Amino acid sequence: MWGHLPKRQVLLQSLTLASAIASMLMLYSGLGIVTNTESPIVVVLSGSMEPAFQRGDIIFLSNPTHRPYTNGDIVVYKIPGAEIPIVHRILETHDISDDHDRKGHRYSFSKIPGPIGRSENTPQQLLLTKGDNNPVDDVALYNGVDWLRGEQVIGKVWGFLPYVGYVSIAMNDMPRLKYAAFAAMGLAALIQRE
């Protein structure tokens, strides 16, 4: 198949393809550093946030550390042990400085999994979320606790592109399509002439 191409040309095309892939990975990693989140771009996989976001929308995240989350913010969070992050709106927040919030409510931190680095200078947040299209809040998703910790939030939504994520959904639903697309791109990169 590549008999008509010199070995040097095949090697050059392979290096060009590898450079393009490495550049995309570096760009994604750089975007994660700039936005302060491990996943700066996420695809919406369900209809729980309709009408705000449809299945297949791509959403862009940032995680500003200097600003607390507020009621109405749309966030992406991950529950320990869960595979897929969840995109939902914050219904209620509680700023915690020790065992009490500003209203004097006491919270048992033994019921909240994971370390909470509490100090007088850095209040923590407890969050209650809900999908816009869901009839009830997300407490049932929190694995036995009543509140989501602010540290479990991957990022806050700041923008979206409608329907662009359907390509990703199709490739995950049909693995053969994914392999065929990657093979076609690799083959095209190898046989094209510059």
N, C-alpha and C positions, 0 to 999 in steps of 0.2 A: 504494500500500500504506500509506504513512504520511500519506495525504491527510487523514485525519480527525484527525491530531495536529498541533497548532501547531508551527511551526518552533522556537520556544523550547523546547518540551517535548522534541523530538528532540535538540536541542543539549544540553539538560540530561542526558538519558539517555546520550548519547555521552560527555559529560564524566564521568558517574558510572562508566561502564564503563572509561574510561581511568584514572580514579582507582583503581579496584579492581585493575586490572592493575599500575599503578605501585606500589601498596601491597604486592602480593604480591612483586614484584621487590625492593623495599626490604627486606621481611621476610627474604627468602632471602639477600640480601647481608648484612644485619645478622647473621643466623644464621652465615654464613660467617666474619664478623669475630669473633664471640663464640667459635666453635669452632676458630678459627685454621686453617681449611681452605678451599680454593677450591670444594669440593663437599661441603657438609654432609649432603646426602641423596643416596643412590645406590640404583638398582634393580639387583637381582641378575639377570643375564641368562642364566646357565648353571647346570648342576647340579654344578659342580666342588666346591662346598662342602657338598653334602649329607652328612650329615643336619643339620648346623648351620643352613644356610640353603638354602631351596628357590628355584627359579627364580620370579621374581615378588615376592619379599620386598623390602621397602624397608629399607635399613640407614642408620643415623645415625652420622656420623663426627665425631671431634674430633682435633686434632693438638697434644697437649701438648708444647710445646718444652722444658720443663724436665725431662721424664722420658724416658729412653731406651726404645726398644722392647725387649721381652723375648720369649723363646721362648714360644710359645703364643698370643701376641697375634694377632688377626685384623686385617689391614690391607688397605687399598685402595692399589694402586700403579699408576703409569703408566710405561710403557716409551717412551723417545723414538722417535717415528715410528709408534707404535701409536695407534689411534683410540680404543679402548675401555679404560678402566681395569680392573684385575683385582683380585678379592677373594680372598685366600688367607691361610693361617695361617703365621706365622713358625716355622720349624724350628730355625734356628740364627742366632746373632748374634755379631759380632766387633766390639769397640770398638777403634778405631784411633787412636793419638795421633800417630804419624809414619808409618813404614813397617812397624811391628810392632804386633801386638795384645798383650794382657796375657799371653798364653801364650808370647810370643816368636816367633810365626809371622810371616814376612816376606810382605808383599803388594806386588805391582807395580802402582803406581797408573797406569802407562801403559796398562794393560789395562782400566781403569775409565773409561768415557767421562764427559766433563764435568768442570767444576772441582770440586775438593774443597778447601774452605777449611780446610786443616789448620793447627793451631797447638797448642802445648803445653797450652793452657787448654781447647780445645774438641775433644775426641775425636770422630771420625766413627764411624758404624756401617755395617758391611756385613751384609747380611741374606740368608738363604736361605729361600725360601717354598715352599709346596706346598698344593694344594687337597686338602681332606679326602677327597674322592672320587676323586682322581687316584692312579695307581699310582707315579708318580715325582715328584721335585721339579721346580721351575720353571726350572732352569738353561737349558733349551732356549728359554725365552721371553725371556731376558735379552740377546738380540742379540749373542752372541759373548763375553760376559763371564761370570765364574763367580759373581759376587755382585751383589745389588741394593744400591744406595746408600740410606741412610736418607733422603736428600733427595728420592728418587723416590717416597716414600710420600706419598699425598694425605691419608690420615687413618687413625685406628684406630677400629674398630667399637666403639660403646658401647651400641647398642640396635637393635631391628628391629621392623617390623610385617609379619606374614606375609601374603602374597598380594596386598597392596594395590597393588603395582607392576605387576600384570597389565594394568591400564588403560594404563599407559605403554607396555608391551610391545606391546599390541594396536594402539595408535595408531602406533607405529613400524613394525610389520609390515604394517599396512593404512593407508596415508596418506589414503585417501578417508574413512575413519572419523574420522581426526583433523580433517580439514577440515570434515566434517559436524558434529562436536561443537563446534568453535569457531564455526561459522556459527550453530548453534542457540543457543549461549550469547550470542553477540552480538545475535542477533535478539530473544531473550527480554529482554535488558537494554534494548534500544531500545524495545520495544513495551509493556513493563510500565508500569503506572501506580503512582505513589507515593501 
